[in-house]
Each structure stands twice: as structure tokens, then as C-alpha cells.
Amino acid sequence: MALRLAICDDAPRDAAFIASLLEKWASAREKAVAYEIFPSAEAVLFRYAEEKTFDILLLDVEMPGMSGVEMAKALRKENKTVEIVFITGYSDYIAEGYEVAALHYLMKPVKEEKFFQTLDRAAENLAKNERCLTLLLSGEMVRIPVYDVTYLDVQQNYVTVHAHEDYTVKKTLGDFENELDERFIRVGRAMIVNLDAVRRTTRTDVTLRGGITLPLPRGAYETLNRAIIERG
């Protein structure tokens, strides 16, 4: 299945250049891609309302009317998995990207090598998002997308998987460690955290997406912080 991308830039020449880089990347990686070019953030949202199929957004930041960042915030409310890449001539906006979990900022003029590296990461993330945890709950099979899992914790012989809903099963935390990937790290004896969900860490606690704050066991801060830095 082809990757679906939106290129949004009010400068036609810049948009055409990004499209040419995308075609070169697709050819080099033997990837099937389908893309649309939009002159404004509003046009992307209008198209997205009709058909919610985009996998990757390549967004200019500064545009007349709605900015790329404002548009990303609006779209992120209902789509947690779309990969967002901002393209800008200014570094002042980088901090805003954290609010929408942007994959990367590419500075204009965009370098081919950086562009390829960023799309490689986006494609890898999208492939990982297809993974699911399969749980047996009261005789019913439930599949939970791995990207949706914020953290897991254990009490006695039961593990609770915290996602959009909480699911408690009789299983060990070690069993789940074997099913999860490098996005997850064991924090102490009783918790596994999704590194992509971390929003802030201190020596005493960690704050995850959704404003969830959890206490950190003694000595866990250094390990967690190192893992976040290495993940980049």
C-alpha cells in the first residue's frame, strides 16, 4: 500500500522542490507514495475532513492565514499516528513542535540527506504503529495498538495496560517486555513506560501525555533520562 503524504507550502516553487525530493526518496527506497500539494493549511484540513488517509504531513510553518503549527494542532486532536514534519526558514518555532509530537524540523533550504533520513524515520514509525498487543479479557480477544499504550504497571499477579482505556490481565510484566519494542523501557520493578509518551521528567516523577504523572522509584531517573536522550 502506498504511503499517503500532504505537502503544504504557500510558495509553489518550494512545494515543487519538496515533491521532487519525495519522488527521489521513493525511488531510492523502492517505496510506493501518493502525494497531494496544498497551498494553505486550511486546504489540508478541508481535504482531511473528506478523507482521513494521510500518513505523513510535510508542512511549511509560516503561511498566510492558519500556520502549519496551528493546523497540526487541530489535526492532532483526532489523529495520534500521522507523522508531522515541519519545514521552515526559521528556528524560532521548534519548541512549538513538541506540542504536536512533530517528528522533525527541516530548515530551508532543505538538504536531500536530511530529508531522506527524516522520511526513513517516518516510514519506520508508521510500520511500528501497525503492531498490536493481543489480550484475552473475559473470553474476548482485544487488540491494542502498541503506539496507543502509555504505560503498564503491575500489582501482585496482574498487569494493567494503560491506553485510551485501561485493560487488566493476569500476566507478568516480563511477558509484556518480550512483546514490546525499543519505544518502551522498564522503570523499576513495577512499571514499563512508553518513551514516546514522556513529556517531562524529574528525579522524583515522570509526566506522560494526557498529564499523567507517576512517581519514579529511586535510581530510575538516570536510566530513563538516558533512554530518552538516546531515542532522540
TIBA-261520 format. One record per residue (C-alpha): y, z, x. Coordinates in Angstrom, 1 decimal, m for minus. Example, Ala and Ser with C-alpha at 12.3 -4.5 7.8 and 13.67 -1.06 7.14 Angstrom:
m4.5	7.8	12.3
m1.1	7.1	13.7
//
This chain:
0.0	0.0	0.0
3.5	m0.9	1.3
6.0	1.7	2.3
9.0	1.5	m0.1
12.4	2.0	1.6
16.0	2.1	0.4
18.8	1.1	2.9
22.1	2.3	1.7
25.3	1.3	3.5
28.6	0.0	2.2
29.0	m2.2	5.3
26.9	m5.3	4.8
26.6	m6.0	8.5
25.3	m2.5	9.3
22.8	m2.7	6.4
21.5	m6.1	7.6
21.1	m4.7	11.1
19.1	m1.7	9.9
17.0	m4.1	7.8
16.3	m6.2	10.9
15.2	m3.1	12.9
12.9	m2.1	10.0
11.3	m5.6	10.0
10.7	m5.3	13.8
9.2	m1.9	13.4
6.9	m3.0	10.6
5.7	m6.0	12.7
5.2	m3.9	15.8
3.3	m1.2	13.9
1.4	m3.6	11.6
2.8	m1.8	8.5
3.5	m3.3	5.1
7.0	m2.5	4.0
9.2	m3.3	1.0
12.8	m2.5	1.0
16.0	m2.8	m1.0
19.6	m2.8	0.2
22.2	m0.9	m1.8
26.0	m0.9	m1.2
26.6	2.6	m2.6
24.9	5.9	m3.2
25.4	5.5	m7.0
23.4	2.3	m6.9
20.5	4.0	m5.2
20.4	6.8	m7.9
20.7	4.2	m10.7
17.7	2.3	m9.2
15.7	5.5	m8.6
16.2	6.6	m12.3
14.5	3.3	m13.3
11.6	3.5	m10.8
10.9	6.6	m8.6
9.0	4.7	m5.9
10.9	5.2	m2.7
9.1	6.7	0.3
11.9	6.6	2.8
15.7	6.6	2.4
17.9	5.2	5.2
21.4	6.5	4.2
24.9	6.0	5.5
26.8	9.2	5.3
30.4	8.2	4.7
30.8	5.8	1.8
33.4	5.3	m1.0
32.6	7.5	m4.0
29.5	9.5	m3.6
28.5	10.2	0.0
25.0	9.8	1.3
24.6	13.6	1.6
25.7	14.2	m2.0
23.2	11.5	m3.2
20.4	13.1	m1.1
21.1	16.5	m2.7
20.9	15.0	m6.2
17.6	13.2	m5.5
16.0	16.1	m3.5
16.2	18.3	m6.7
13.3	16.3	m8.2
11.6	14.7	m5.1
10.5	17.0	m2.4
8.5	14.5	m0.3
10.8	11.5	0.2
11.7	11.1	3.8
15.5	11.1	4.3
17.2	9.6	7.4
21.0	9.7	7.7
22.8	7.0	9.7
26.3	7.9	10.7
29.0	7.3	13.3
30.0	11.0	13.2
28.1	14.1	14.4
30.1	16.4	12.1
27.7	16.0	9.2
24.5	17.0	11.0
24.5	20.6	9.6
24.5	19.3	6.0
21.2	17.5	6.6
19.4	20.9	6.7
20.2	21.4	3.0
18.1	18.4	2.0
15.5	18.7	4.7
16.6	15.4	6.4
14.1	14.1	8.9
16.7	12.9	11.4
20.3	11.8	12.0
20.7	8.4	13.7
24.0	7.8	15.4
25.7	4.4	15.1
25.2	2.0	16.8
21.5	2.7	16.1
19.2	2.2	19.1
15.9	0.5	18.4
13.8	3.0	20.3
15.3	6.0	18.4
14.9	4.1	15.1
11.2	3.3	15.8
10.5	6.9	16.8
12.1	8.2	13.6
10.2	5.8	11.3
7.0	6.7	13.2
7.6	10.4	12.2
8.4	9.5	8.6
5.3	7.5	8.2
3.2	10.3	9.8
4.7	12.8	7.4
4.1	10.7	4.4
0.4	10.3	5.4
0.1	14.1	5.8
1.7	14.7	2.4
m1.3	13.0	0.8
m3.6	15.9	1.9
m4.6	18.5	m0.7
m6.2	21.9	m0.8
m9.1	22.0	m3.3
m9.6	25.3	m5.1
m12.2	26.4	m7.6
m10.5	28.6	m10.2
m12.4	29.9	m13.2
m14.7	27.0	m13.1
m11.9	24.5	m12.8
m11.1	22.3	m9.8
m7.4	22.4	m8.8
m5.9	20.2	m6.1
m2.7	21.4	m4.5
m0.7	19.0	m2.2
m0.5	20.7	1.3
3.2	19.9	1.6
3.8	22.0	m1.6
2.3	25.1	0.0
5.0	27.6	1.2
2.7	30.3	2.5
m0.6	32.1	2.0
m1.3	35.8	2.1
m4.4	37.9	1.8
m5.1	41.2	0.1
m8.6	42.6	0.5
m11.0	39.7	m0.1
m8.6	37.5	m2.0
m6.1	34.9	m0.7
m3.0	33.8	m2.7
m1.8	30.2	m2.1
2.0	30.2	m2.9
3.2	26.7	m4.0
5.1	25.7	m7.2
2.6	28.1	m8.8
0.5	30.9	m7.3
m3.3	30.5	m7.0
m5.5	33.4	m6.0
m9.1	32.8	m4.9
m11.9	34.8	m3.2
m11.8	33.3	0.2
m10.8	34.3	3.8
m7.5	33.3	5.5
m9.7	31.9	8.3
m11.2	29.5	5.8
m7.8	28.1	5.0
m6.8	27.9	8.6
m9.6	25.3	9.1
m8.3	23.2	6.2
m4.6	23.2	7.1
m2.8	21.2	9.8
m0.2	21.8	12.5
2.5	22.5	9.9
1.0	25.9	9.4
0.9	29.0	11.6
m0.9	32.3	11.3
1.6	35.1	11.2
m0.2	38.4	11.9
m3.5	39.2	10.3
m2.5	38.7	6.7
m0.3	35.6	6.3
m0.1	31.8	7.1
3.4	30.2	6.9
4.3	26.5	6.4
6.8	25.8	9.3
8.5	23.1	7.3
9.4	25.7	4.6
11.1	28.1	7.1
14.8	28.3	6.5
15.7	31.4	8.7
14.0	33.9	11.0
15.0	37.3	12.3
12.9	39.8	14.3
12.0	41.6	11.1
11.6	38.9	8.4
11.4	35.1	7.7
13.1	33.3	4.8
11.4	30.3	3.3
12.5	27.6	0.9
13.3	29.0	m2.6
15.0	32.0	m1.0
11.6	33.8	m0.4
12.0	36.5	2.3
8.9	38.0	3.8
8.6	40.8	6.3
7.3	39.9	9.8
4.6	42.0	11.5
5.6	43.5	14.9
5.4	40.9	17.6
5.2	37.9	15.3
8.9	36.7	15.7
8.4	35.2	19.2
5.3	33.3	18.2
6.8	32.0	15.0
10.1	31.0	16.7
8.3	29.2	19.5
6.3	27.2	17.0
9.4	26.2	15.1
11.1	25.0	18.3
8.0	23.1	19.4
7.8	21.4	16.0
11.3	20.2	16.4
//
